[in-house]
Amino acid sequence: MEAMTEFTEKETSSWPPKMAVCVGAVVLHEQRILLIRQAIGHSLGGQWSIPWGVVEEGETPEIAVLRETVEESGITAAVDGLLGIQNLPSLGWLGIIFACHTIAGEPTSDGVETDQVAYFSLEEILSFAEPFEPWCKWLALRVLSGKCNVIPQEPGTPYTPRQAFL
């Protein structure tokens, strides 16, 4: 019984639980996927990846993914649905990945977090010599090969206008 009391006290002292939530955007435009190259000095410096970042206080994941996309790439996008979630390599970090499409803008790096931005086809990714973040490359290849399912937004839930993907 003593062990249970210690466990309960430890659990309640850290309530609510803490987890860093990241969002990533798989933005498609004419059968090509938007990729950004992280600038040197950032967590993925020199690697190509999908646009992504941390959900900020007061944001929903679907708003955060659109903000990160425009900040890192200059592209205004719209969310089509949820691709999935991924427990990230660092304990306590979770990635939520959204399927999106381009609304407006031209690929433009922000010059701070990113130093290059471009759309890539499946063939271009397969033959590209520069380094990719491995999970992002794997995901891009799956999406462009039609091996992913999109979970669409479910309108009219009891929590509307909060978005649900079911």
Buried (B, 14 or more C-beta within 10 A) or exposed (E): EEEEEEEEEEEEEEEEEEEEBBBBBBBBBEEBBBBBBBBEEBEBEBBBBBBBBEBEEEBEBBBBBBBBBBBBBBBBBBBBBBBBEBEBEEEEBBBBBBBBBBEEBEBBBBEEBBBBBBBBEBEBBEEBEEEBBEBBBEBBBEBBEEEBEBBEBEEEEEEEEEBBBE
